[in-house]
Amino acid sequence: MAVWPPTIPNLQLAGLKRRAEPNTITSVVDNGPTKSRRRSTKTRITYQIPYQCQGGDRDIFQEFFDTKLENGTLPFEWDDPTSDARVSMRFVREPEWTLSVGAKLAADRWYDCMLELEIL
């Protein structure tokens, strides 16, 4: 399994959003209180992590995403941003990059994106 490349600078986790999908099913019955049960044994947890980097780091990231993860379809190991436990993750979708600071040289430009990941 692939691991997050150490050559990519650590993500700044300010602005991180963690979402746990509802994992319950509620049923209305003819008589008495509604019934509720767990949908599955594992809750789907997703993260949205803002990421800013220079052009050279964006190129390294894109190579990791396109080649090692086969366009984001394969999982990778990374530290859970809220617990620091080593977990398997995958991308929910490919990041969309926004040029935030222009420069003459591609390597000197700064880019912003939102990484959307899920814990497997």
N, C-alpha and C positions, 0 to 999 in steps of 0.2 A: 504494500500500500504506500502511496506517495505521502510525503510529509511536507508541511509548509516550508518553503525554501528559506534557509537562514540568511541568504543574501538579500531578501526583501526586508526592509526596515520593519521593526515591530509596529504593529498597528496602535494608533492612539485610540483608546476606547471611549473617549469623551463623546457623548451623543449616542452611545450604543442603545439599541432597543431589543429587549428580549420578549418573546411572545410564546406562551404555551397555549396550544389550541385546546378548546374545551374537550374533555375526555369523558363526558357523561351522556347517557341517553335517558330521557325522562319520558315516561308513558303515563297517560291519563287512564285511570281505571273507572269502571262503572260506579263503584262504591268505595269510599275511603280516600285517603291521601294519594297523591301521585306517587308512582314508583320511579326510582332512580337507580341506575347502575353504571358501572364503569364501562366505557366503550371498548378499551383495549388495555393491555398490561403496560403499555408505554405511551406516554404523552408526546406528541410531536412538538418539539421546541425549535423555534427559528430565531435567528438574530439578524438585525440590520446594523451594520457597522460602517460609519463614515470613514473613508480612507482618502488621504491626500498623499501624493508622491510626485517625485520628479520624473521626467521622461525616461531616463535609464532604468529606474525601478519599475515604471509602468511596463516597459518592454520585458523585463525579467518576469513580472507577474503574468503578462499575456502569454509568454512562452510556457510558463508553468500551467496556466489554464488550458491553453490550446493543445499542448503536447502531452505533458504528464497526466493531466486529468481528462484528456480526450474531449476538449470543449466543455469541460465541467461535468461530464457524465460520471466520472469515477470519484470515489470518496478519497479523502486524505485525512491524515492525523494532525491534530492541532490542539492546543490547550483551550479548554472551555473558558470563554472570557469572564464568566461569573464565578466559577469554582476553581479554576486552574487545573482541573483534572484533565488528563489526556483522553481525548474522545475522537471518534470518527465523525467527519462532517462531509457535506457536499454542498455545492452551490445550488441554490434554488433557481437562479437565472444568471446569465452572463452580465457582468457589470457594464453600465453605460458611463463612459468617461466624459467629463466636462473640462475643457481647458480653462483653468482659473488664473494662471499667470503666463502670459506669452513671453517668448524669448526668441532670439535669432537662431540659436542652436537647439535642436530637438531635445537633447539631453538636459537642457537648462529650463525647459518648460515645466510648469506645475499642473497637475491634474487632480480632479476630485471625482469620487464615485461612491456609491453605496454598495457594500458587499452584502448580499443576502445569502445566508447559510442556514442549514438545518443539521441538527445532531441526529445521527443514525442510531 
